Amino acid sequence: MSPDMASVVLYFQVHQPFRLRRYSVFDTDRHYFDDYKNAETLRKVAQKSYIPANKVLLETIRAHHGRFRCALSLTGAALEQFRQYVPEALEGFQELAATGCVEFLDETYHHSLAFLYSREEFRAQVEQHRKLVKELFNQEPRVFRNTELIYNNDLAHFIAHAGYDAIITEGADHILGTRSPNFVYRPPHAKIKVLLKNYRLSDDIAFRFSSRTWEQWPLTAEKFALWVSQINGNGFLCNLFFDYETFGERHWADTGIFDFLRHLPAKVLERGDNDFLTPSQTIDRYEPAGEIDVPHMISWADAERDLSSWLGNAMQSNALHELYKLEAGLKEKGDQQLLSDWRRLTSSDHFYYMCTKHWADPAQQKYFSPYESPYDSYINFMNVLDNIQSRLRE
């Protein structure tokens, strides 16, 4: 292999939760979700982000005759809503699948924290998602990503036993130490490969691209391709993982983000022997450089790279505990509509809205939460959960 080479692994995450409507303690209606708000949000984000980004990816794949490749993961919650509200966005994703240059990964159907609370429910949601990926994109996923890249050794073992060949997670400094995220790794005592996000380069695109106060602004495709090439010699990979909303929603079209995406492949490919690989191609080509030991849970969220965004306060812990307490009874009852409603409540977003650590940051607050405060989010969620519980007792 040429020493002057880096394989770029681009992975995009797509998720939209079923947001709850305002639900008071006196409500008895069994319809908990804000259909108007969910449809409006999805249409807005699809028009600004998903549809134009799909178009750019498709044109770029065709322009490079298969040399440009990437990966996507779309939650079941998002896919259900695409089907219902924005079928043209779903068709765009299916067109990408048909090129043979886009790999679809597996994850929990509802973008849930199920692995932390119920292995049985985790397995059920993963299988539900797997079936939908097969149905919509005609792919059998080999690579897994957990919600918010939450990961530890236990998860790696579980996923290896489930038959996956690789899992992706955050290249957090405290697990890597002096090592580089630009290699394939393996967990202790499990036959599965681990791909770690290069968070510095990923975040240059995901968070800093349109920041005029950033010393590297404006970020051009040429400049970024140079940074990718500088990896050569310190690893073989450049794992760029981020939300698909980076394109058009977090950074609007007028920042030049779509032009950046359109030109980046050519600039990367013209330097040395650089190439683009899907996660599956990556693990087929590269052997692990060593073992990565992650006894405690990590994620790709915030500077802490931990679970505090979903489990950082008593409201979140209580809501999650009460939610999963209902699981056994619900499954015994066998009411599929009730189970479906409960599963929609497992989406991690509901607990993120209860997070108090972001509340001092108005930008975070406005961008992520539809509620006046984390407390309002908690009360609304618990009112819905109380009604689920009353239906369970019927």
N, C-alpha and C positions, 0 to 999 in steps of 0.2 A: 504494500500500500504506500502511496506517495506520502511523504511527510508534510507536503504542502497541500493538505486536504482537510476539509471539515464537512461532515454530513449534517445538514440542517433538518431538524424534525419540528415541523410546525403543527401545533395542535390547538384547536379552537373549541371552547365550551359554549353550548347554547342551553339556557334554561329560563323558563318563565313559570312562576308558581300560579296556582289557583288562589288569587287573593280573596280574603274573606270580605263579605259586606259588613256594614255596621250591624251588630247583633246584640240587642240589649238582653238583660236578665229576664225580661218579660216576654221575649220572643218565643214563639213555639213553631214557627215556620221551619220546615226541614230543608229549605234551600239556603245554604250557608255562603255561597260564593257570589262575588260581585261580577256577574256576567258582563255588564256594561263596561266596567272598569278594565276587566281582563281583556275584552275584545279591543277596547280603545288603546290600551297599552301595547298589545301585541301588534296591532295594525301600525301604530306610530313607529315602534322599534323596527318592524319589518320594512317599512318604507325608507327609514333613515339608514338602517344597518344591514339586515339580513339579505334583502333582495339585491341591493347594489353590490354587497360583498360577494354574494354567490355569483353574480354576473362577472365580476372582476376575476374571481378564481377560475371560473369556466373558461373565460377568454385566455387567461394566462396558461392554463393547462394545455389548451389547444395550440397556443403560440409556441410552446416549448416541446410539443410532440411527446408528452409523457415524462419529460425530464423534471418537471415541477410536480411535486406531490405534497400532500398534507393529510391531516386527520381531523375528524370532527366527533364530538359527542353531543347528542341532543337528548335531553331527558324526556321521559314518557309524558310528563306534564306539559312540556313545550310542544311535543309532537301532537298530542290530542288537540291542543288549542290551534296549532297550525291547520290541522284538518278542518276544524270548525270555522275559524275566522279568516285565515290567510292561506288558502290552498296554493296560491301561486308561489309562496315562499317554500312550502313543502316540495312543490314540483322542482324548484331550483336545487334543493338539496338532493333530490332524486336524480336530477341531471348530473350533478357532481359525482354521485355514486356510480352512475353508468359509465363514467370516463375510465374507471379502473385505477384512477390516480388518487382517490380519496378513500381513506380507511375510516370506518365507523367503529368507535370504541363502545364498550359496555359499561354500565354504571347502574345505580339504583334508579328505578322508574321515576320515583317522586323526589329525587335529589334529597334523600332523607339521611338522618343520622342513625338509621336502623342498626348498623353494625355495633354501635355502642350500647344498644338496649335489647336487641333481640336478633340472634343469629338466624332464627327461623324466618322472621319477617324480612331480614336482609336478603336471605336466599330467595325468598318469594319475589321480592321486588327486582332483584337482578335477573331472575328467570323471565319475569314479565317484560322487562326491558329488552332482554335478548330476543324474545319472540317478536317484538315490535320491530327491532332492527332488521331481523330476517325478512319480515313481511314487507316493510317499506323500502329497504335498501338492498335486499337479497345478499346480505353479508352475515357470516358467522363470526362474531368478534373473538379475536385471540388476545386482545389487550384490554385491561380493565383500568378504570379510573374511579376512585371513590369520590363522593360528594366533597367539594372544596379541597380535593387532593388529600383528605384525611387519611392517615396511614400510620401503621406500626407493624412490628414483626408478626403479631397475631393475624392481622389482616392479610399479610403476604402469604402466610401458611394456608389460611382459609381459601384464598383465591387460587393458590397453587393446586389445592385439593379439588377445587371446582373445575380444573382443567384449563385455566388460562396460562399463557406462556409468558406474560409480562404484566407489570402494573406501573403506572406513572404516579409520581408524587413530587413534592417540593424539594428543591436542592437547598435545604435549610443549612445555614452555616454551622449551627450547633451539632448537627449530625455528621457533617462532612469534615469538620475540623480544617486541616490544611489541604484536604483533597479537593479535587475539581468535580463539578457536576457534569463535566464533558466526557464522561465514560459511562459504560453500562456497569451496573453493580448487581449483586445478588444478596438476598437476606440470609441470616444465619439459618442453617438446617432446612432450607426450602428450595425446591427446584423450580425457580421462577426468576425472571430477570426484572430489574428495576431501572426505570428511566427517570432521571432527576431534572427538574426544571432549572434552567440557567436563569435565576430570577433577576440578575442585574440586567442582562440583555433583554429579557422578556419585558421587564418593567420600563425599560427605555421606550419601548413602543406603547405598552399598555397604559402607562400613567404619565410619562414625561413628554410624549411626542409633541403635544401642542402647547407646552409650557414655555412661554417666552422668557421666563426668568432662569430657565435651565441653561447652563453654560454651553451645552452642545446644540441648542436650538439655532437654526432649524435642522432637524434630522433628515438627511437625504438617504435615498437607497444606496447610493455610492459609499457614503460614510459608514452606514451600518454594515454593508458588505465587507468593508475593510476591517471592522471590529470582528466580524465572523471569521475572517481569514487569520486574524491574530490568535485565534484559538489553536491553530496548527502547531503541533508540538506539545501542547498541554491538553491532550484529549482528542477524540475523533468527532465529537458531537457538539451541536449547538441546539439544545432543546428549548424551543420557544413555545411556551404554553400560556394562553390567555383567553379571556372571554371574547366571544365573537363581536359583542357590542362595542369593543374597542374601536371597530371600524364604523364610523357614522353616528354612533350614539355617544360614547364617551368623548371621542374626537370627531367633531362634525366634518362633513364633506369639505367645507371651505378651509379646513386646516391642511388639506392636501393628503390626508391619510389614505384615501383610495388610490391616488397616484403612487404613493409610497409602496402600497401593496402590489400594484401593477408592475412597478419597475424593479422591485427587490429581487425577484428570481433571476432576471437577466444579469444584474450586477453581481449576485452571488456566484452564478454559474461561470461568469467570464474570468473569475479569479482562480488560478491554480486548477486543482481537480475537484473543487467543491461540488457537492450534489445535494439533492433533496431526497429524503427517505420518509416512508411512513413508519410508525412505530414497529410494525411487524417486520418490515424489511430491515430495520435497525437491529432488532434482536437476532435476525437470521444472519446478519453480516458480522456483528461484533460479539466477542466473548466478554464476560464480566472481568473488570480490572481488579475486583476485590469485593470484600463483603461490606455491606452497610447495615449497621446494627441500630435499630430504632425501637427501643423498648417502650417509649412513651409516645402518645399520639402527637402527630404534627399535622399541619394543614398549610394551605397557601395564603391564609388570611392575615393581614396586618403585619406589623413589624415583629410581633411575638411568634408568629407561625405556630399557634397552638389552637385550642378549642374555646378560648375565652369569648369569642364573638357569639357563641351559641350556648355556652355553659358558664358564663362568667358571673351570673348573679342568681339570687334565690328564686326570682320569678321564672327564669328560664329552666332551672333545675326542677322546680315544682311542676311546671307545665309539661315538660318531657316525661317526668315520672308518672303523672296522672294520665297522660296520653297512652303510654305503653302498658299501663296497668289494665287497660280495657282490652288489650289484644286477644287474650285467651278466650274471654267471654264472647267477643265479636266473632271469632272464628268458629266457635262452637255453635253459635246461633245460626250461622249460615245465610244471613241476609246480605246478598251481594251488593246492594245499593248502600247499605249501612257501612259495609266494609270499605267500599270505594270512597265514601265520604271521609271515613276515618283515615284512610291512606293519604288522601289529599292533605290532611292536617299534619302528616309526618314530614312535609317539606321543610327543609332547614330554614327557609326564609321566615317562617312564622316566629321562630325563636331569635333570629337575627334582629327582627323588628323590636324585640324586647331588650336588646343590648343597650346598656347604659354607658359603656365606655366611649361610644362614638358621639354621645349626645352633645358634647362641648363643641363638636365640629359641625357647623350648619350645613356645609357642603355634603358631608356624609349623610346627615340626617335627611336633608331634602331629597338626595338622590336615591336613597335606599328604602325609606319607610313611608308608607301611606298614612301613618298615624301621627297624632299630635305629640305623643310621647311614648316611651317604652311601656309605661304603666297602662296607657290606653290599649296598646296592642295586647298586653297580657290579659286584661279584663275581657276584651272582645273575644280572644281565643278561648278563655275559660268558659265564657257564656255558651259558645258553640259546643265545646266539649261536654258541658253539662247537659245540653240537649241530646247529644250523641248517647250519653249515659242513660238518659230517660228512655230513649228508643231501645236501648239494649235491655232495659228492664221490662219492656212491654210483653 
